[in-house]
Amino acid sequence: MAKKGKVQTPLLGLVVRRDQAIENFQPKPYFEVFALLETEQGEQFRAKWQPSEACQPYQDEEGRVLSKKLAETVVKRITGQPGLITAATKKRKQQAAPLPYNLSALQIDAAKRYGLNAQQVLSTCQDLYEKHKLITYPRSDCRYLPKEHLNQISTVTTAINQVCEPLRQAVADADLSLKSKAWNDKKVEAHHAIIPTERKLDPNRLSKTELQIYELIARQYLAQFYPAWQYDDRRIEVEISGGLFVATARQTVDLGWKKLFGKNNGKTNDKLSNQNKLNEQGNEINGDENTYDQEAQHKLPNVKKGDVVQCLKGELAERMTQPPKPFTDATLLSAMTGIARFVQDPEIKKILRETDGLGTEATRAGIIELLFKRQFLTRQGKQIRSTETGRQLIQSLPEVATTPDMTAQWESQLTSISHKEASYKSFMKPMTNKLHQLITQVDVSAFSQLRGKGQPSKRKPKRNYKKKGKLCSV
């Protein structure tokens, strides 16, 4: 791998190892116990059993109970028994609006919402910036704005009102007197966050994808003029037959900025905690916890410490452990920006938590795209999977060259050099010595079998033409 290879190789390694983990995964059953409880006022709620230390021999490393017999015993012991409320808490919390986008955050959200890949988002942003002049510089890695921009908020929101019809009500409801934490001169360097400009344009001149990306950017900007989302975190602890059961719920007090991100005219419900994601039959309710309009409503009764409740019945829920999910455009970009999660060395992990991850805002889309062009990666629907050639390449290289640890450390050191916090020589000498060691560890026979593979596809790509506001492929 030539230019950008220091990022391509560990990125490919992430996908290869994820695919192998999925293929080698052996599902196993585990069991959860829930108590259906009733208060003296007739209100019902469910609480989940929290196994004690004595149950550890029957649990896996993640604390899941693997013994069905143990779970069945707990169900029998609690059914029909009284329970004592040992704790009941309610904490009022709030969450400020998400910051305006940098390129990676925009690419991740566009992949989740519209299934667009990183390169499509970057290309669309370039058109919105260069051709239509509707957004600011798109290759920014910053999510903050200079305070001087506060003088432009009225004209920018007026432009949003004309260009993006779906956000007109959001513009009308925005409180332009609010100032979120996004306005921070100390956080702005070469470029600020990606936001709409003051330019007005007939939306019919934009393609569907351009309208989608503009709407994402505009909505994130408008969120800065909405109050915080306020909610109550509630927790009830119940002791039944010597066992601890816990019920939790999050109930919205004021939607605030979340009004902008839900469907059905902004109506949204509160998130149901994992232990309460059961319907009346005890089956798990599936949902995306990151999508506000898919959150489920759950309310807990008003009880206090010392109250007595009745366990109407114990419920046994049998689950199966799930393999890791294949990478998608959104999760692969998220992995690049939060690479510390995939680093093994604890010292390097600690250093990298505050860095920008693998690649830069300007290069990440191109790096991913090049892996596809070289036929190391392939798409299966929304999933990104490694090809046989990609796997063969990773298997022929020393492991340290295919994990993000070394590359992420290099990226961190290069950032230090750019900030004049480290010297070029202190970086180059140890790196050169390391490269010589790595070359001697390459599996020459396996590597030679890759001759002629990994070349960009010669198939002529489809060209997209804009016609009447839509994309036409030929």
C-alpha positions as CSV (number, residue, x, y, z in Angstrom):
1,M,0.0,0.0,0.0
2,A,1.6,3.2,-1.1
3,K,0.5,6.7,-0.2
4,K,-1.9,6.7,2.8
5,G,-1.0,3.1,3.3
6,K,-0.3,3.7,7.0
7,V,-4.0,4.3,7.4
8,Q,-5.4,2.0,4.7
9,T,-3.7,-1.1,6.2
10,P,-5.0,-0.9,9.8
11,L,-8.4,0.2,8.5
12,L,-8.6,-2.9,6.3
13,G,-7.3,-4.9,9.3
14,L,-10.3,-3.6,11.4
15,V,-12.8,-4.9,8.8
16,V,-11.0,-8.2,8.3
17,R,-10.9,-8.9,12.0
18,R,-14.5,-7.9,12.4
19,D,-15.5,-10.3,9.6
20,Q,-13.5,-13.1,11.1
21,A,-15.1,-12.5,14.5
22,I,-18.6,-12.7,13.0
23,E,-17.7,-16.0,11.1
24,N,-16.1,-17.6,14.1
25,F,-18.8,-16.5,16.6
26,Q,-20.5,-19.3,18.5
27,P,-23.9,-18.1,19.9
28,K,-24.8,-19.2,23.4
29,P,-28.0,-18.8,25.4
30,Y,-28.2,-16.7,28.5
31,F,-31.1,-15.9,30.8
32,E,-32.7,-12.8,32.5
33,V,-35.3,-12.7,35.2
34,F,-37.9,-10.0,35.6
35,A,-40.4,-9.4,38.4
36,L,-43.8,-8.1,37.5
37,L,-44.6,-5.9,40.5
38,E,-47.7,-4.1,41.8
39,T,-48.0,-1.3,44.2
40,E,-50.6,-0.9,46.9
41,Q,-52.4,1.6,44.5
42,G,-52.6,-1.1,41.8
43,E,-49.8,0.3,39.5
44,Q,-47.6,-2.2,37.8
45,F,-44.0,-2.1,36.7
46,R,-41.2,-4.5,35.9
47,A,-37.8,-4.8,37.6
48,K,-34.8,-6.8,36.4
49,W,-32.9,-9.2,38.7
50,Q,-29.3,-8.2,39.6
51,P,-27.4,-11.5,40.3
52,S,-25.3,-11.4,43.5
53,E,-21.6,-12.3,43.8
54,A,-22.7,-15.9,44.8
55,C,-24.0,-16.3,41.2
56,Q,-20.6,-15.5,39.5
57,P,-19.8,-19.2,38.8
58,Y,-22.9,-19.3,36.6
59,Q,-22.2,-16.1,34.7
60,D,-20.0,-15.2,31.7
61,E,-17.4,-12.4,31.7
62,E,-20.1,-9.8,30.9
63,G,-22.2,-10.8,33.9
64,R,-24.9,-12.7,31.9
65,V,-26.4,-15.7,33.6
66,L,-25.8,-18.9,31.6
67,S,-27.6,-21.4,33.9
68,K,-31.3,-21.8,33.0
69,K,-31.8,-23.8,36.2
70,L,-30.6,-20.9,38.3
71,A,-32.9,-18.4,36.5
72,E,-35.9,-20.8,36.9
73,T,-35.2,-21.1,40.6
74,V,-35.2,-17.3,41.0
75,V,-38.6,-17.1,39.1
76,K,-40.1,-19.7,41.5
77,R,-38.8,-18.0,44.6
78,I,-40.1,-14.5,43.8
79,T,-43.5,-15.3,42.3
80,G,-46.3,-14.3,44.8
81,Q,-43.8,-12.9,47.3
82,P,-43.8,-9.4,48.8
83,G,-41.1,-6.9,47.8
84,L,-39.6,-4.0,49.8
85,I,-38.6,-0.8,48.1
86,T,-35.0,-0.2,49.3
87,A,-34.3,2.9,47.2
88,A,-36.3,5.2,44.9
89,T,-34.5,8.1,43.2
90,K,-35.3,10.7,40.6
91,K,-32.6,13.0,39.2
92,R,-33.4,15.9,36.9
93,K,-30.8,16.2,34.1
94,Q,-30.4,18.1,30.9
95,Q,-28.4,17.7,27.7
96,A,-27.4,20.6,25.5
97,A,-27.9,20.5,21.7
98,P,-25.3,18.7,19.7
99,L,-22.6,20.9,18.2
100,P,-22.7,21.9,14.5
101,Y,-21.0,19.4,12.1
102,N,-17.5,18.8,11.1
103,L,-17.1,16.6,8.0
104,S,-16.8,13.3,9.8
105,A,-19.8,13.9,12.0
106,L,-21.8,14.9,8.9
107,Q,-20.7,11.8,7.0
108,I,-21.7,9.5,9.9
109,D,-25.2,11.1,10.2
110,A,-25.7,11.1,6.4
111,A,-24.8,7.4,6.3
112,K,-27.2,6.6,9.1
113,R,-30.1,8.6,7.8
114,Y,-29.7,8.4,4.0
115,G,-27.3,5.5,3.4
116,L,-24.8,7.8,1.7
117,N,-21.1,6.8,1.8
118,A,-18.3,9.1,2.8
119,Q,-17.3,10.0,-0.7
120,Q,-20.8,10.8,-1.8
121,V,-21.2,13.2,1.2
122,L,-17.9,14.9,0.5
123,S,-18.6,15.3,-3.2
124,T,-22.1,16.7,-2.4
125,C,-20.6,19.1,0.2
126,Q,-18.1,20.3,-2.4
127,D,-20.9,21.2,-4.8
128,L,-22.9,22.9,-2.1
129,Y,-19.8,24.9,-1.2
130,E,-18.2,25.6,-4.6
131,K,-21.1,25.6,-7.0
132,H,-24.1,26.7,-5.0
133,K,-22.2,28.6,-2.2
134,L,-24.8,27.4,0.3
135,I,-22.5,26.1,3.0
136,T,-19.1,27.0,4.5
137,Y,-15.8,25.2,4.0
138,P,-16.8,21.5,4.2
139,R,-13.4,19.7,5.0
140,S,-13.3,21.2,8.4
141,D,-12.4,19.1,11.5
142,C,-13.9,21.8,13.9
143,R,-17.3,21.8,15.5
144,Y,-17.2,25.3,16.9
145,L,-18.0,28.8,15.6
146,P,-16.3,32.2,16.1
147,K,-18.3,34.7,18.1
148,E,-18.2,37.2,15.3
149,H,-20.6,34.9,13.4
150,L,-23.3,35.9,15.9
151,N,-23.8,39.0,13.8
152,Q,-25.0,36.7,10.9
153,I,-27.5,34.4,12.6
154,S,-30.5,36.4,11.4
155,T,-29.5,36.3,7.7
156,V,-28.4,32.7,7.9
157,T,-31.7,31.5,9.4
158,T,-33.6,33.6,6.8
159,A,-31.7,31.8,4.1
160,I,-32.5,28.4,5.6
161,N,-36.2,29.4,5.6
162,Q,-36.1,29.9,1.9
163,V,-33.8,27.0,0.8
164,C,-35.2,24.3,3.1
165,E,-39.0,24.1,3.3
166,P,-39.1,21.2,5.8
167,L,-37.3,23.4,8.3
168,R,-39.4,26.5,8.1
169,Q,-41.3,25.8,11.3
170,A,-38.0,25.0,13.0
171,V,-36.8,28.5,11.9
172,A,-40.0,30.1,13.2
173,D,-39.7,28.4,16.6
174,A,-35.9,29.1,17.1
175,D,-34.9,31.5,19.8
176,L,-32.1,33.5,18.2
177,S,-31.3,35.1,21.6
178,L,-29.9,31.8,22.9
179,K,-26.2,31.2,22.6
180,S,-25.0,27.6,22.8
181,K,-21.5,26.5,23.7
182,A,-20.8,26.2,19.9
183,W,-19.6,29.9,19.9
184,N,-16.1,29.6,21.2
185,D,-13.1,31.5,19.6
186,K,-10.6,29.4,21.5
187,K,-11.8,26.2,19.8
188,V,-11.6,27.6,16.3
189,E,-8.4,27.3,14.4
190,A,-8.0,27.3,10.5
191,H,-11.7,26.6,9.9
192,H,-14.9,26.6,11.8
193,A,-17.8,24.2,11.8
194,I,-19.8,23.5,8.7
195,I,-22.9,25.7,8.6
196,P,-25.3,27.2,6.1
197,T,-24.3,30.5,4.5
198,E,-26.4,33.6,4.0
199,R,-27.0,32.8,0.4
200,K,-30.6,32.2,-0.8
201,L,-31.3,29.8,-3.6
202,D,-34.3,28.2,-5.3
203,P,-34.4,24.7,-3.9
204,N,-35.5,23.3,-7.2
205,R,-32.0,23.9,-8.5
206,L,-30.6,21.3,-6.0
207,S,-30.5,17.6,-6.4
208,K,-32.2,15.3,-3.9
209,T,-28.9,14.5,-2.3
210,E,-27.9,18.1,-2.1
211,L,-31.2,19.0,-0.4
212,Q,-30.7,16.1,2.1
213,I,-27.2,17.2,3.1
214,Y,-28.2,20.9,3.3
215,E,-31.1,20.0,5.6
216,L,-28.8,18.0,7.9
217,I,-26.4,20.9,8.2
218,A,-29.2,23.4,8.6
219,R,-31.0,21.4,11.3
220,Q,-27.8,21.0,13.3
221,Y,-27.2,24.7,13.1
222,L,-30.8,25.6,14.2
223,A,-30.4,23.3,17.2
224,Q,-28.1,25.9,18.7
225,F,-31.1,28.1,19.1
226,Y,-33.2,25.6,21.1
227,P,-33.1,25.0,24.8
228,A,-31.6,21.9,26.4
229,W,-33.4,18.6,26.5
230,Q,-34.6,18.1,30.1
231,Y,-35.4,14.7,31.5
232,D,-35.8,12.7,34.8
233,D,-33.7,9.6,35.4
234,R,-35.6,7.4,37.7
235,R,-34.4,4.3,39.5
236,I,-36.3,1.9,41.9
237,E,-34.5,-0.9,43.8
238,V,-36.6,-3.7,45.2
239,E,-35.6,-6.6,47.5
240,I,-37.6,-9.8,46.9
241,S,-36.8,-13.0,48.7
242,G,-33.3,-11.8,49.4
243,G,-32.6,-10.8,45.7
244,L,-32.1,-7.3,44.3
245,F,-34.3,-6.1,41.4
246,V,-33.9,-2.8,39.7
247,A,-36.2,-0.8,37.4
248,T,-35.0,2.4,35.6
249,A,-36.6,4.8,33.3
250,R,-35.9,8.1,31.6
251,Q,-38.8,10.4,31.2
252,T,-38.7,13.7,29.2
253,V,-39.7,16.9,30.9
254,D,-38.9,19.3,28.1
255,L,-37.9,18.1,24.6
256,G,-36.0,21.2,23.8
257,W,-33.7,20.8,20.8
258,K,-35.0,17.2,20.3
259,K,-38.1,18.6,18.7
260,L,-35.9,19.0,15.6
261,F,-34.8,15.4,15.3
262,G,-38.0,13.4,15.7
263,K,-40.5,12.4,13.0
264,N,-44.3,12.8,13.2
265,N,-44.1,16.6,13.6
266,G,-41.4,16.4,16.2
267,K,-43.3,14.1,18.5
268,T,-41.0,11.7,20.3
269,N,-41.1,9.4,23.3
270,D,-38.8,8.6,26.2
271,K,-36.1,6.0,26.0
272,L,-36.9,2.7,27.7
273,S,-33.9,1.3,29.7
274,N,-32.5,-2.0,28.5
275,Q,-33.8,-4.0,31.4
276,N,-37.3,-2.8,30.8
277,K,-37.4,-3.4,27.0
278,L,-40.1,-6.1,27.3
279,N,-43.6,-6.3,26.0
280,E,-46.4,-8.0,27.9
281,Q,-45.2,-11.4,26.7
282,G,-41.7,-10.8,27.9
283,N,-40.2,-10.5,24.4
284,E,-37.5,-8.0,23.7
285,I,-38.5,-4.9,22.0
286,N,-36.0,-3.9,19.3
287,G,-35.2,-0.3,18.6
288,D,-32.4,2.1,17.7
289,E,-31.5,4.0,20.9
290,N,-29.8,6.7,18.8
291,T,-33.0,7.5,16.9
292,Y,-35.2,9.8,19.1
293,D,-38.5,9.0,17.4
294,Q,-38.0,5.3,18.0
295,E,-37.6,5.6,21.7
296,A,-40.2,3.8,23.8
297,Q,-42.2,5.4,26.6
298,H,-42.0,3.9,30.1
299,K,-43.2,5.3,33.3
300,L,-42.5,4.1,36.8
301,P,-44.9,4.6,39.8
302,N,-44.3,7.1,42.5
303,V,-43.0,5.0,45.4
304,K,-40.6,5.7,48.3
305,K,-38.1,3.8,50.3
306,G,-39.9,1.4,52.7
307,D,-43.0,0.9,50.6
308,V,-44.1,-2.7,50.1
309,V,-45.0,-4.1,46.6
310,Q,-46.3,-7.5,45.5
311,C,-44.5,-9.7,42.9
312,L,-47.4,-11.0,40.8
313,K,-45.1,-13.3,38.9
314,G,-41.5,-13.9,37.9
315,E,-40.7,-13.8,34.1
316,L,-37.9,-15.8,32.5
317,A,-36.4,-14.3,29.3
318,E,-34.1,-16.5,27.2
319,R,-31.7,-14.6,25.0
320,M,-28.9,-15.6,22.6
321,T,-25.6,-13.8,22.5
322,Q,-25.2,-11.9,19.3
323,P,-22.1,-11.6,17.0
324,P,-20.6,-8.2,16.4
325,K,-22.2,-6.3,13.6
326,P,-20.5,-5.9,10.2
327,F,-19.1,-2.4,9.6
328,T,-21.2,0.1,7.7
329,D,-20.2,3.5,6.3
330,A,-21.3,5.2,9.5
331,T,-19.6,2.7,11.9
332,L,-16.4,2.6,9.9
333,L,-16.1,6.4,9.9
334,S,-16.9,6.3,13.6
335,A,-14.1,3.8,14.1
336,M,-11.7,6.1,12.3
337,T,-12.6,9.1,14.4
338,G,-12.7,7.1,17.7
339,I,-9.8,4.8,17.0
340,A,-8.9,4.6,20.7
341,R,-11.7,2.0,21.1
342,F,-9.8,-0.4,18.9
343,V,-6.3,0.2,20.2
344,Q,-4.9,-2.6,22.4
345,D,-2.0,-0.9,24.2
346,P,-3.5,0.9,27.3
347,E,-0.9,3.6,27.2
348,I,-1.5,4.5,23.5
349,K,-5.3,4.2,24.2
350,K,-5.0,6.8,26.9
351,I,-3.0,9.2,24.6
352,L,-5.4,8.8,21.7
353,R,-8.7,9.6,23.5
354,E,-8.3,13.3,22.8
355,T,-6.9,13.0,19.3
356,D,-8.6,13.0,15.9
357,G,-8.1,9.3,15.1
358,L,-7.0,7.8,11.8
359,G,-6.7,10.0,8.8
360,T,-8.0,13.6,8.6
361,E,-11.4,15.1,7.7
362,A,-10.1,15.7,4.1
363,T,-8.6,12.2,3.6
364,R,-11.0,9.7,5.3
365,A,-13.5,9.4,2.4
366,G,-10.7,8.9,-0.1
367,I,-9.0,6.3,2.0
368,I,-12.2,4.2,2.3
369,E,-12.9,4.7,-1.4
370,L,-9.4,3.5,-2.4
371,L,-9.9,0.3,-0.4
372,F,-13.0,-0.4,-2.5
373,K,-11.3,0.5,-5.8
374,R,-8.4,-1.8,-5.0
375,Q,-11.0,-4.5,-4.3
376,F,-9.9,-5.1,-0.7
377,L,-13.4,-4.2,0.5
378,T,-16.8,-4.8,-1.0
379,R,-20.4,-3.8,-0.2
380,Q,-23.2,-6.2,0.7
381,G,-26.2,-3.9,1.0
382,K,-25.3,-1.4,3.7
383,Q,-22.6,-3.7,5.1
384,I,-18.9,-3.3,4.3
385,R,-17.1,-6.6,4.1
386,S,-13.5,-7.7,3.3
387,T,-12.7,-9.5,0.1
388,E,-10.5,-12.6,-0.1
389,T,-7.7,-10.4,-1.5
390,G,-8.1,-8.0,1.4
391,R,-7.9,-10.9,3.9
392,Q,-4.9,-12.4,2.2
393,L,-3.1,-9.0,2.4
394,I,-3.7,-8.7,6.1
395,Q,-2.6,-12.3,6.7
396,S,0.7,-11.7,4.9
397,L,1.7,-8.8,7.0
398,P,3.0,-8.7,10.6
399,E,0.1,-8.2,13.1
400,V,1.5,-4.9,14.4
401,A,1.2,-3.4,10.9
402,T,-2.5,-4.3,10.6
403,T,-3.7,-3.0,13.9
404,P,-4.4,0.7,14.6
405,D,-2.0,1.0,17.6
406,M,1.2,1.9,15.7
407,T,-0.5,4.1,13.0
408,A,-2.6,5.9,15.6
409,Q,0.5,6.6,17.6
410,W,2.2,8.0,14.5
411,E,-0.8,10.2,13.8
412,S,-0.6,11.5,17.3
413,Q,3.1,12.2,17.0
414,L,2.6,14.0,13.6
415,T,0.0,16.2,15.2
416,S,2.5,17.1,17.9
417,I,5.0,18.0,15.3
418,S,2.5,20.2,13.5
419,H,1.8,22.0,16.8
420,K,5.6,22.3,17.4
421,E,5.4,20.1,20.4
422,A,7.8,17.5,19.0
423,S,10.7,17.4,16.5
424,Y,10.8,15.7,13.1
425,K,14.0,13.8,13.9
426,S,12.6,12.4,17.1
427,F,9.8,10.9,15.0
428,M,11.7,9.7,12.0
429,K,14.6,7.8,13.5
430,P,12.6,5.3,15.6
431,M,10.0,5.0,12.8
432,T,12.7,4.1,10.2
433,N,14.2,1.4,12.6
434,K,10.7,0.0,13.1
435,L,10.0,-0.2,9.4
436,H,13.2,-2.2,8.8
437,Q,12.0,-4.7,11.5
438,L,8.5,-5.0,9.9
439,I,9.9,-5.7,6.5
440,T,11.7,-8.7,7.8
441,Q,8.5,-10.0,9.3
442,V,6.5,-10.0,6.1
443,D,5.3,-13.5,4.9
444,V,7.1,-13.3,1.6
445,S,5.4,-16.4,0.1
446,A,1.9,-15.2,1.0
447,F,2.7,-11.7,-0.1
448,S,3.9,-12.9,-3.5
449,Q,0.6,-14.5,-4.1
450,L,-1.0,-11.1,-4.2
451,R,0.9,-10.1,-7.3
452,G,-1.5,-8.4,-9.8
453,K,-4.3,-8.2,-7.2
454,G,-5.5,-5.1,-5.4
455,Q,-5.4,-3.0,-8.5
456,P,-8.1,-0.4,-9.1
457,S,-11.0,-1.7,-11.1
458,K,-10.9,-0.9,-14.9
459,R,-14.6,-0.9,-15.2
460,K,-15.8,2.6,-16.2
461,P,-17.8,4.1,-13.3
462,K,-21.3,5.4,-13.8
463,R,-21.6,9.1,-14.4
464,N,-24.3,11.1,-12.6
465,Y,-26.0,14.0,-14.4
466,K,-28.3,16.4,-12.7
467,K,-31.7,16.8,-14.4
468,K,-34.7,18.6,-13.1
469,G,-33.4,18.4,-9.5
470,K,-32.7,14.6,-9.6
471,L,-29.7,12.4,-10.2
472,C,-29.8,10.4,-13.4
473,S,-27.3,7.5,-13.9
474,V,-26.1,6.4,-17.3
